[in-house]
């Protein structure tokens, strides 16, 4: 009678890997058609002048975002801003904005993606002097997103906003260009 021999290590590993549950091919990946990405930020800030005549200001801001990938890597979405600033000795100011946008996610390996998004921004604001502004602008945000946890991403990148129109009851106001470095937190399904 022949003696039983132990299986070679590579054959044993193949049997174990074949019997282990594999990652399902139907599990969604970031950027797949139908993927939903959501996130935003909540901010609080303030400023205090050092001279006697300076004002104390408190700023509150909420920026929710929602994007849907309508085709592989192609996203459409909307961002919004709700902002209110109040001060000790001057009038408050507020801003409400809605920003429809389009983006495209370029994978950079397993853990990263480049996800630029271009938005058209419509904003209504009241400044501390009580002037009402109707603002049209466009923003390009180019984030590098890191997927360090399942269904969660941290993105960082530059954003450039170009005002196209700033209209008040008294006429138009000179437009501005703003550059920022933004950090975003987002989940996706």
C-alpha positions, 0 to 999 in steps of 0.5 A: 500500500502506498503511503500518503504524501503531503500536498506540495505547498503551491498546490495547497495554496491554490486549493485554499485560494480557490475555496476562499470567497473571491471579490465579487466582480459586481461590487461597485468601484469608484467611478463605475456607472451608477456610483453615487459620491456624497460629501462636503464640509462644515466650517466655522471660523472667525476673526478679531482685529487687534486695533480698537476699531476692528470688528469681531466676526464669526463665520458658519458654512455648510457645503454639501455635495452629491455626484452620480457617475452616469457613465464609466468615470464620467460624473454629473453632480451638484454642490451647494454653499450655505454661509452666514457671517455675523459681527459684533459691530457691523451688519451680517452677511450671507451667501447661498450658492448652487453649483451644477458640475461635471467631472471625470475620474482618472484612476491612478493605481488602486488607491488614488484617482485624479478627479477634476470637476468643472462647475457653473456657480449661481450665488446670491449674497448680501454683504455687510453693507446690505448690498444684494449680489447676484453672482455667476461664476465657474470653478475648476477643482482638480482633486487627487483622491485617496481611497484609504478605507472602503467606500471613503475618500479624502481628496486634496487639490487646487480650485480656481473660481472665475467670476463671470458676473457680479450684479447689484441693484446699483449695477455691476461690480468688478469680477474676481478670480480666486484660488484655493487649496481644498480638502474634501471628505466623501463617501461613495456607494 
